[in-house]
C-alpha cells in the first residue's frame, strides 16, 4: 500500500514540472525572432513623398521577384517577400529603380498578438 501511495504522490509533482517545462519551452520559442523577409522603404529626408506601391510592385515583379504584400507602415512602405534571397535581390533592384533619397532597410514586421486582437474585436460581447 505504501508503494502505491508513493507512486501517486510523486505523479502530481512530476506532471506539474512537465507542464511548466512545456510552457517555458513554448514561451522561449515564441520569443525567437522571425526570419525577416521584409524590406522597408522610407524617405531619407522630410518632404520626399513615398513611391507608389504599384510602381514598386511592377518594378520588382518585372525582374522576377515574387512579392507577398506591400503595405504602408508609419512613414514608409513594407515589402514582404518569400525568402531572404528574394529580399537581397529586391534591395538591389529597389536601389536601381527608386530615385535617390530613399532608405531601403531590412524590416521586422510587427508581430500582432492574435488573442489580443480577438479580445479587442469582441469587446462588446463581454459583460
N, C-alpha and C positions, 0 to 999 in steps of 0.2 A: 504494500500500500504506500509506503513512503517513497518508493521509486516512481510510482505513477504521479504522486503529488509533486515530486521534484521535477519531473518532465513537464508537467502543466505549469508549474511556477516559473520555469525558465522559458517557456514558449512565448509568453506575452512580452517580456522584455526584448527577446530576440526579434520578434515581429515588429516592435516599435523601432528598434535600431535599424532594421532593414528598411522600413518605411521612411525614416528620417534620412538614411543614406540615399535612397532613391530620390527624395525631394531635393537634397543638396546637389546631386548629380544633375537633375533636371534644371535647377536654377543656374548651375555653372554652365551648362550647355546653352541655355537661353541668353547668357551674357557674352558668349563668344561673338565677336563682331562678324557680321555677314561679309562675304567676299564681295566687295563693292564693284559692280559693273556699271557704274553710272558716272556721267560727266556733268559738271555744272558750268554753264556759260554765263558770265557776269560782265557788265561793263567795267572797265578799269577806272573810269572817271565818271563823275556826275555829269549829266547832260547827254550821255550817249544812250540811245534807245536800243532795246533788245532786238535781236533779229527775229523775224517771223518764224514760228515753229515749222510751218510748211516749207519754208526755204531751207531750214536745217535738215528736215526730213528728206526733201528732194535731193539735196547735195550729198547726203550720206548714202541714201539708197541707190543713187546712180553709180556709186563706187562699190556697191556690193555689201554694204554694211547693214545688217538687219537691226531694226530699232524696235524695242518693245513699247516704249512710250516717250513722249516729250511733254513735260508738264512745267508750268511756271511755279517757282518756289522762291519766296522772299523777293529778292531783286535779280533773279536770274531764271534760266531755263535748266531743267534737269533732264538729261537724255539717258534713258535706261537702255542698256544693251545686253546682248546674250552672254558674252564671255569677256574675260579680261583681254584676250587678243583683239576682239572687236573694239573694246574700249581704247586700246592703244592705237589701232588703225583710225578710229573715229577722231581721236585727239589730233593726229597729224593732218587728217583731212579737214577738220574744222579750222585749224590754223591756216590752211591754204584758202578756204572758201570765204571765211569771215574777214571783214575789213579790220585793220589794226584798231586796237582799243578795247579788245575783249580778253578776259581771263578765262582760260579753259582749264578746269581743275578736276581731279578725281572727287567724287562726291559720295558720301554715305547717305543713302536715302533715310529719311526719318522713320523710325520703327514705331508704328502705332500699336497700341495695346487693344486687341480686338474686344476683349471683355469690357474695357472702359468705354469704347465706342458704343457697344450694345447697351450699357447702362445709361449713357447719355441720350441715346436714341429712344430708349424705352422708359425714360424718367417719369413720364406721365402715368405709367401703369403702376407705379409704387404709391401706396397709401391713399 
